[in-house]
Amino acid sequence: MTTLPLLDPVACCVSSGGAAMSVADAEELAGRLKALSDPTRLRLLSIVASAAEQEACVCDLTEPVGLSQPTVSHHLKVLTEAGFLTRSKRGTWAYYRLVPGALDAVAGALRIDG
């Protein structure tokens, strides 16, 4: 009969990675991910990201997503507040630009090294 080696009860409880995410960082990331969790917002980000110079006028974003201008503006506001887009006003139109590195920062926060 073969006997199994005894397991060290302390070894299973020792952390093998770096520091865990803080509560504040988790709350901030959750808010940013919530902004990304809407299919329309993901499409808007994709449209802006693929536009020339990663910038688009709100007037060019309503038709591709098939929603009214006020609804599109609401989604763009959420993405702007979450730090994914910046907004600049030119005449009567608002232009939205992708924040460099914003999506990479979210991906980096989710990366688990180890």
JOTA-V107609 format. One record per run of one state. SS is the DSSP state (helix for helix, strand for strand, loop for the rest). FROM is the first residue (numbers start at 0). TO is the last residue. If there is no record, write none. Layout:
SS_FROM_TO ; SS_FROM_TO
This chain:
loop_0_9 ; helix_10_12 ; loop_13_21 ; helix_22_35 ; loop_36_37 ; helix_38_49 ; loop_50_50 ; helix_51_53 ; strand_54_56 ; helix_57_59 ; loop_60_60 ; helix_61_64 ; loop_65_67 ; helix_68_80 ; loop_81_83 ; strand_84_89 ; loop_90_91 ; strand_92_97 ; loop_98_100 ; helix_101_109 ; loop_110_113
